[in-house]
């Protein structure tokens, strides 16, 4: 059953949480903290409360992953595999 959101801010928070978790999926907390220029505790807090992410933190993590801030905040990110080689 799909999740129902009563408020638009709840939908946005869910999107931000999912996108942040996706970008962090392959990194250790220490690596993400280094990229964002903050402590490991801050990264953990931002994972739990993604609306507390600053624009600077979003910019730094997006730049390190090669995506735009617009893509991060405007919708759910998706992992894309490599195209199969044509032989």
N, C-alpha and C positions, 0 to 999 in steps of 0.2 A: 504494500500500500504506500503510495507516494506521500512524502511529508507535506503537511499543510502549514502554511505560515499565515498567522493572523495579521502581522504587521510587515510592511515592506522592509523595515530595518532588520527584521529577523532573517528575511531572505538574503539580504545583502551580507549580513554577518556570516551566514552559512556559506555563501559563495567565497567570501574572503578566507574563512577558515579552511575550506577545501583547497583553495588555490595555494595558500601558504603551506599547507601540509604536503601538497603535491610537489612544490618547489623544494621542500626540505627532505623529501622522501629518500634521496640517495646520499644525503650528507649527514654527518654527525652534528650534534648540537654545537660542538666547539667550532666546526667549520662554518656553520651558519652565523654564529656569534662573531667570528672574525670578519666575515663578509659584511655583516650589518654594523660592525663597529660597536658592539654592545656585549654584555655579559651573557653567560649561558642561562642564568636565571631569567633575564629579559626575554630571551628566545622562547623559553618555556612558557612564560607569562603571555607572550604574544600568540603562541599557539592556542592557549586557552581563551584568550580575549583578543581576537584579531582586529576588533575595531580600535584597539589601542595602538596599532601599528602607525608609526609616523610616515609621512610622505617620503622623508629621507630614507627610512629603513626599506620601504617598498621599492624605491628607486634603486638602492644598492643591491638588493637581492635580485631584482628583475634584470639589472645590468649584468650581474654575474651569470645569470642563466640564459641571457640572450633573448629576452622577451620585452615587450613594451609595458609600461605602467598601465596604459590604456587597456591592454589585453588582460592584465591582472585584475583590474577593478571592474571591468565591464561585463564579465561573464565567466563561466566555469572553464578553466583550462583543461586541456586533454593531452594525454601522452600520444605521440604519433610515432609509429615505427618507421623504419627505413623502407623505402620503396624496394621491392624485389629487383634484383639485377636481371636485365634482359640479356640473354645470350644468343 
